[in-house]
Amino acid sequence: MVDGPGFRTSIYCAGCQHACPGCHNPQSWDFQGGYAMTTDDIMRVIEADPYANVTFTGGDPMYQPEGFAELARAIRQRTRKDIWCFTGFTYEALLHNPRQRALLEQIDVLVDGPFVKALRDETLCFRGSRNQRLIDVPASLREGRVVGYECESEQVRTS
């Protein structure tokens, strides 16, 4: 319930080069950590709970964009679940990387930007520091600008 609204199945990936000081999950930085799973293996876990939506987190899923894009397409084809993704990259940077953009285009809400310890704010909705944004990805892609995702508990800043 901290990885997006409601109940969620969070898919944690291994690997992150952002190495944000104060990261809540530094054990996920190692690209050799964890274990390999197929898309079908993960889909069995996702489909086992019909009421939970999905969050990609880590590590940083944008370091494995092909695998997560394949998983997101399977989620889209086989369920009606929404997909959130946490990344240390900014939305704007992801737009300019074709591999990462392919994953971005499958995401409903992106939580972007590195965690910045000096900007830590425990009152924020679904993120840890004030520089991070909640982005409505489909609306942003349609409008050609960042459109914030509205949390019920706060007004979201988009720039």
Beta strands, then each sheet from edge to edge (+ up, - down):
strand 1: 8-12
strand 2: 53-57
strand 3: 83-86
strand 4: 109-112
strand 5: 133-136
sheet 1: 1+ 2+ 3+ 4+ 5-
end
